[in-house]
Structure formats: structure tokens, C-alpha cells
């Protein structure tokens, strides 16, 4: 059967995949929740959920430093990748060797389509539809929540400071929760100087736990740049993971909104 992925690449899957490699953490967790314990043979060193897979599954490098030789040894019949989290060069190299299905996710609707497609490819579509229904039901709860209108900066990196623009999945989650992204006219992941942060003068700063692991000690640094902002540490997985972890996102966001002054 022919499947077309989210970057327009076509793959032919003749039989149900039995040797799957996932090179994206959030999609690895999705495969677990789809019930593909025996079918997944390889994951990256950043695929920390579920913990049992992190401990026991064969690791094939990092998301941007895949060990192609190790992948060849595992002889996968399906590789599941992502346009942003993996490198174009390595995805294209793997496409010459194996069926590679690549996601490209900038919003909730694209994440739900990814879950649906992976369910169809792996013949776990019943489980996939259950996950999709739960996510859709949860996100409907946000429509009845009173939105706050504070100008917000969400940081994913330090040295240099990196935030998120409107073409990112994180922005879509922020917007659905009622956060007003101070960089909504920017795209991707803008790099900001200290002076730019001072000029933007946000009312709210969210410091993500990943990819940069912001901690309490970093709050003081941002206080120096934006004296009037409320600064919160947030769970980056629940803002940026676009697989089955989305079933936990909304309740986290509702709780987070109660902490905003």
C-alpha cells in the first residue's frame, strides 16, 4: 500500500511493519501507546519515554546524529522520523535504504493527522483513533477556560536566548491555552539578545524544561531583563511533544493557568 508522509515523500508498505525504528522521542512514546512493544527495534538516546524502552531498546544515536551503520544492522522495515528534529541529510540517506515516514508538525491538526497515519501504517488504527478522540475531547475543554491576555515569551534555549515564533507547534499550544505570544509575527525559533528582551518587556516568561533544562537558578537572570514579568518554569514535553503525550497536555495547561497572577 502507498503512503505519503507529511513532507510529500511516498513509501510503499506491502506488509505490516515488524521492525520499526523511531528517531523522534514523542513519536517513540506514541508507538508504545499504540501497543507496538514487539515491533519497535530501535530508538534514539533521547527517547526517554517509556522508561522500559529507554532502558532496553537498542539505541541508534541522537536525533541529529543517527548511527546509520547501526540502523542498517537492525534491518528496519519502517523508520519514523520528523522534518525538524532530524537532519535533512540523514533522512534522505535513510530514504535510499528503507521506507521512511517523516512527520512535519506545526499545529495540533497536523499532529492528529500524524497519529492517524502511523496508526494506519502499523495496523493500530483502532488505538490511534482512541488517542485522537481523547486529545480532541481534552482540547475542547480549553475553549471554556477564561483566557489571559498577557504578552508572553516562551524560551527553549539559553546562550543564545531562543524563543518560539508562530510557525511552531509550541506556539499553537500556547495560543490554544490563551497565551499571547509576544513573537507571533516571527517564525520558527527567533534568537533574542538581552536588549531585545528588555524592549519586548513581556508580562509573562515561560522557561521550558527542554531542550535547554531551565531551572530555578535561571529565574534571577530573566528578572534582570524583565523586572515586571512573572516567570514560570514549565514542562517542555507538555508544550512540545506532539504524540500521545498530548493526552496529558490540557490538564497540565489548565493547572498552569491557575498559577498566573
N, C-alpha and C positions, 0 to 999 in steps of 0.2 A: 504494500500500500504506500502511496506517495503522501508525504507530509511536508508542508512548507513552514519553516520556522519564522521567528519574528524579525529576522534580517533578510528574509526573502530567499534563503537557501533551501533547496529541495533535497529531501532524503527519501530513500526507498527502504521501508521496513517490511520484509517479507514474512518474518515470523516474530512472535512476541519476544522482545529482548530478554536475555537471560544473564548477560554480563554487562552491566551498566556501570559507567564511571561518571561521577558528578564532580564538576570542578568549580562549584559555587556553593558556599555554605547554606544559604537559605533554601536552595533547591535540593540540597542533600537532605535537609530536615523534612522537606516535602516528600521525598521518596520514601523516607521512613514512615511517615504518616499515611502514605498510600499503601503501606504493607509490603514493601519491596526489600525486606530483610535479606533474603537469599540471593536476589538478583543483583544487588549493588556490590561490586567487587573492588572499587577504588574511590577514594575521596581525597580532598586536599588537607594540608596540615591546619587549615583554618576552619574546617568543617567540624565544629565543636559540639554540635547537637545532631543526634542524641549522643550522650556521653559513651554509651556502649559501642557505637560505631567509631567514635573518635579513638577509643582505646584499641579496638580490634580490627577495623578495616585497614586494608593496605593504603598507605598514603603515597600520593604521586606528585609531591611538591606543593608549592604555593599557587594561589590563583593566577598570579602573573609570572610564575617561574615553574611551569609544569615540567615534570620529568618525562619527556617524550619516550625515551627508551623504556622506562618502567611501564608506561601506558601500553606500549607495543607488546611487552611481555604478558600483560593481562588479557590481551586479545578481546577488547570490548566489542559488543555488537551495537552499542549505543553510548554516545558521550553527550552529556547535557551541560551546556556552557552558558555564558552571558556576555553580551557585547561589551559592557562597561567593565565588568570585573575581571575578564580575561583579556589577553592581548590579541589584537587582530592577527599578528604574525603566527602565533601559536594555534589559534583557531583554524586559520587557513591551512597550516601544516597538517593538523589533525583531520581536516575535511578531505585531504587527499588519501587518507588511510582508512578512516572509519566513518560511519554515519554520525554526524554531529548536529544536534538540535540546539540552536542558540536563541536565548531569550533576549529581548530588548525592552526593558520595563521602565516607564517614566510616570506611570499612574496606576491607580487601583484597577481600572478596567483592563489594562494590559497584563497585570499580574493574574487576574482571574482567568484571562484567556490562556496564559501560560499554564496554569494549573489544569485547565480543561484539556489542553493539547497533550500535556505529559500523561494525563490520565488515559487519553485515547491511545497514545503510542504504546503505553505499558499495560494496556488492558486492565487498568484500575479505575475506569471512568466512574463507577458507582461511588467509590471512596472519594474521588476527586469532586464529584457533584455535591457530596455531603459537606466537604470542606468549603466549597464555594458558597453553598447555601448559608452556612454558619457565618462566614465572613460578611456576606451581603446583609444578613439579618443584623449582625453587630453594628455595621457601619450606618444602618438606618437609625440606630439609637442616637448617633451624633447629631442628626438633624433636629432633634428636640432639645438638645443641650444649649443653654444660653451661651452664645459666643462672646469671647473677649476680643477687644479690638486694639490690643497693644502691639505696637511695632516691635517685631521680633527678629533677632539674629540667631541662627542655629549654626553652631561651629562643629566641624568634623575634624579639624586639624589645627595644630599649633606649630609655629616656626616652619613655614609661614602660616598665618591665620587663614583658614579656609572655611567658607560658609557654603550655603546652597542657594541656587537660583531656581527659576520657575520651571525648567525643563527636567527636574529631578523628581524621583519617587518621593523623597523626603518632603519636598515642597507640597506635593499632592496630599500627603498625610497631614501635614501642618494645616493646610487650607481646610481640609475636611473637619479638623478639630477646632477650627476658628482662630488659629494663629494668623496674624498678618505678617507675612514675610517681608522684611524691610528691603530685600533684594529681589522682589518679584519681577522687576524689569531686567534682571540679569539672567543668564542661562548657566547651566552646568554648575561648576563649583568655583565661584569667584575667590581670588586671593585678595585679602584686605590688609592694608597697613594699619598701624596703631592710629594714625591720624584719620584715616577713613572711618574707623570705628567710632572715634570721637565725633566726627562730623555727622554720621548717621544717628548717633545718640539714641539707641534703641531703648524702649521701655522694659524689654524682656530679653534676656540672653539665655539660650539653652546650650549647655555643654554636653556633647554626646560621649557615651562610653566607648564608642568605636567609630571609625578606625583608630583615632587617637584616644587613648584612655584618660580622658579628663577626670581629675579628682578634686576633692575639697581644696587642696593647696593651690589650685589654679584660679579659684574664685577671686582671690585678692588681686591677682594680675588684671582681671577683667574689670574689677571695681575701679582700678586706677584709670581705665579707659572710658568707663561709662558709669559715672558716680551714682546716677539716679536709677539705673536699671536693676530690676530684680534678676538674680542669676540662679539658675537651677541646673543641677546635674540630671541628665536624662538617660534612659536606657536606649542606646543606639539601635539595638536589634529590633526594638518595637517601633521604631520610626523608619527603619531602612530595609528590614528583611521582608521580602515580598512573596514568600511561600506560605506554608501552613502556619507559621508563627503569627500571621495576621489574625488568627482566631483569638489571640491574646491581646492584640493591639488596642482595640477600642476600650476595653475595661481599664487598661493602663492609662489611656489618654483621659478618660473620664475622671480617674483618680488624680492625675496630674493637674487637671484644670482646677480642682478644688484647692490646690496649693498656690495658685496665682493670686497675688494680692491686688 
